[in-house]
Amino acid sequence: MNEELLVFTTVVEQSSLNKASKLLNLSQPALSRKIAKLEEEWGVSLFLRKGKRLELTQVGQEAYVYALAQLKRHQKFLQSVSRFKGTERRLVTIGASLTTIQTTLPPLVTALMHKYPDIEMKLITGKTHEIVASVRERRVDVGIIASSIQETGLICIPMFDDHLELVVAKNHELAGQVRAEMDSLRGQPMIVFSKGTWYRRLIDELFGRYGVVPDIRMEIDSFEAIVRLLPTCKTAALLPKSYLRSQLLRDNDLVTVPMKELAQTRRETCLIYGEHTLLSPELKEWMKEIKESLPRELS
């Protein structure tokens, strides 16, 4: 029965047999048979077919609420049973972008592994829209993205605000300025992050807004590489504040230079998960603690 209920809730949430079949890795005829089995067992019609879309009947809506409750109860039971299986490791799948891995993820992982050392972690990387899709399709338990989203069926928990900061070596010509202006970056030799991330999009949008064309010397996928190259190449960079720990700046003889226009690059880093995803109690507790402690860790 639980298998049929899972199929039913997935079809409801996808509003399409085609999408649900891909998500569940079942053929459409197999899906149809499972839905028909439920309808035969309950003696009611669960869906109205409108073209390629499926809409719930009134009783189908009640059945959906019932199915969610049953699946949740079953999951809670399995979680209770798992407490007696001391030799089994619990798996948590986290999705994050490459840039998030370099900025936010290390303290998140450290906190999780320290508190729950028996948890096995699997990490999936991708761009923000790919991580959102992975959470939506239940391929990952939790996603960490450098933006805030509003999407039906997904819960988005803001963790902290982030923005770009101007970073140069201590002996750079801009280092002594109390406040830099955008015009200071016109023709300025710079190292920037590769295209395809929100950091690069923010930079390009900022330059376009003020008509500033810097002298881009390198495009690199690694914040660490950018930081190490700044003094050697005598260049400037715009990097996320979440990455620029005080110790990192000191170790590499770097400083940040205030620039009021960079306030326009503010973004929220968020945790996301499915509204009906049955998260373990440990993961829920970890998420709560991270929301409270992460801003301090990144300061």
N, C-alpha and C positions, 0 to 999 in steps of 0.2 A: 504493500500500500504506500509506503513512504516514497518509493521510486515513482509511482504514479503522481503523488502529490508534488514531488519536486519537478516533474515534467510539467504538470499543470501550472504551477507558480511561475516557472520559467517562460512558458508560452504567454501567460498573462503579461508578464513584465516586458517581454519582447514584442508583443502584439503581432507576432508573425511566426508561422510554423517554420519558415525558411531560416530566420535568424535563430530561433530556438534550437533547431536541429544542428546548426553549426556549433552553437555554444555547448550543447550536450553531447555532440558527436554521435548523434543518432539520425537515421534516415527519417524523412518526413512521413512515409507510411508507418514506420514504427511509432512515431509520435502520435499520429492520428489514432492508431490502435489503442494506445495507452489512454488517450483522452476519451475515446469511445468506451473503453472499459469502465472508466469512472462514471460516465454518463449513464451507462447501462446499469451499473451497480446502484447508483443513486436515483435512477429513474427520472432524470431531468436533463435539459439541454444547458450546457455551460456557456456556449459561445453563440454569437450571431456572426455569420460570415458576410462581410461587406467588402466585396472585391478581394484583394489580397490581404486585407486587414481583418483581425479578429476583435470583436468587442464582447465583453462579458454580458450575459443576461443578468437579470436582477438576482436570481438564485446563484448565478455564477459568481457574483460579487460576494455573496455570503460564503460561498464555497472557498473563495480565495482567502478570506479572513480566517476561515477554519483551517485551511491547509497551512497557512503561515504559522498558526498557533501550534498545530500538530508537529510541524517540522522543528519548531523552536523547542518544544517539549522533548522531542527525540534527541535533539542536539544536547540539551541540558543533561539528559540521561547518559548519553555517551561521555560527556565531560565528567560526570560523577563516577562512572565506571573507570575512566582513564586514571583517576587518582589512585586506584589500586594496582595499576600497572607500572610499578616503579622502574622497570627496566626499559620502558618505551619512552622515546624522546618525542616531544611535541614540536611540530613544524610550524614556523611562522614565515609567510611569504611577504616580502616588502618590495614595493616598486618605487623606484626613484630615478631621477635624471642624473646624468653624469656630473653636472655641476652641483647638484644637491649632494651627491656622494662626497664631493670634495669640501663642502661647506657644512651642511647640517647633519649628515648621516653619522659621522664618527661618534659624536657624543650621544646620539640616539642609540646606536648599537651598543656602545659601552654601558649605558644605563640599563638596557634590557638584559644583556648578558651577565652583568654584575648581579642583578636582582634575581634572574631566573637562569642559572647556569646550565640547567638541563634542557633548555629550549634550543632546538636546531633552527637556524635561520637560512632562508633562501632569498637571494636578492635578484631582482629583475630590473634591468636598466632600460631606459627609453626616453623619448622626449615627453614633454608634459601631456600632450594629447594622447600619446600612447599609454602613459601610465593611467590616465583617467579611463581609457578604454579597458585596460586590464582590470581595474577595480570594478568597473561596470559589469564586465563579463565574468567576474569572480575568479580570475586567474591569479590575483594577488589578494591578500587579506587587507593590507593597508598600503596606501600610496602617500608619498611625500612629494609635494610639488611647490614650485616657487611662484605660486599665484593663488588667488582665491576664485572658486568656481561656484556657480549655482546651477545645479542639475537635478532634476527629479530622480529620486531613488538613491542619491548619494549624500552622505553627511560630510560636511567640510568644517574642520576645526582649525581656526587660525592659531598659530603658535607664536609667531613674532613678526614684527615689521622688519623689512630689509631695504636697503637702498645702496646706490653706488657711491663710492668715494674716490677722489683723486689721490693717487699714490705715486710718489717719486722717491728717489734716493735722497739722502740727507744733503748731498752736495749738488743737487739739481738746482737750476736757476729758479724754479718755482717754490722750492722748499722754504725759503725765507719769507714768503708772502703771508700776510695775515689772512687774506681772503683772495682767492683767484677768481678771475672772470672767465666766462665762456670764451671770450675773444683770445684768452691766453693759450687756448688749445688750437687756434688757427695755425696750421702748418707745423704744429708741434709733433715731433717724433713720438709715436705711441706704439705700444703692443696691446692688441685687443684679443678678446676671446673669439673663437671660431663662430661662424654663422650657424643659425639654427637653435640658439638658446635665447631665453628671455633677456639675459644679460646683454647679448649682442644686439638684440632688437631694441632694447632700451637705449643703448649707446647710439645706434643708427638714427633712432627717432629724435634723440636729443640733438645730435649734430644737425639733422635736417631742419629741426624747429628753429635753430639759431643760425642756420646757414654757415656752419663751421665745417671746414674740411681739414682734418688733421693729416699728418704724414704717417700713415700706417706702415710700420716697418715689418711687423710680424702678426700672424693670426695663429693662435696656439690653443689647444684643447685643455691645457693644464694650468690651473691657477698657480701651482707650485713652480712650474717652469717660468711663468710670467714674473713672479716675485723674484726669482733668482736672477733673471736676465735684466731687470730694471736698472740696477747699478752698473752692470757691465755695458749695456747698450745706451746708457744715458737717455732713457726714454721715460714716458709717463704711462699710466694705465688707470682705467676706471674699473674698480673691483668691488664686489659686494662686501658690505660692512661685516656680514656674518662670518666671512673668512678671515678678516683682518684682526686677529687676536693681537693684543699688545706685545706678547712675547715674540710672535712671528715678525712684527715690524722691527723690534729691537734686534733680533738675531740677524736680520738682513739689512740693517742700516737704512730703513725706510721710514718715511713719515707720510701722514695724510695732510692734504691741504684743503681747508674749508672752501666750498663753492656752493652758493645758495641755490643755483639752478639744479643741483643734483637732488634736491628734495623732491623734484618732479619724477624721480625714478623709483619712488617708494612702491614696494610690493609686499604682500603678505605671504609668508611660507606657511603651508597648511598640511594637516593630515587629512586624508580622505578615506572613506570606506563605504561599503554598500549599506543602505538603510536596513536591508533584511539580512545582512551578513551576520552570522552567528559567531561573534568574536569570543575567544576564551576569556575567562575572568582575569588571567594574568595579563593578557594583552590590553584589556580595558584599563586595568590598574596602571599599567606602564604608560598608556596614552595620557591618562590623567596626570601622572607625575611629570611627564615630559612637558606638558603644557604649562605646568607651574614652574619647573626648574630650568628649562632650556634658555629662556632669556638671560638668566644669570650666567649660564655656562658660556654664552656667546659674547658676553660683555668684556 
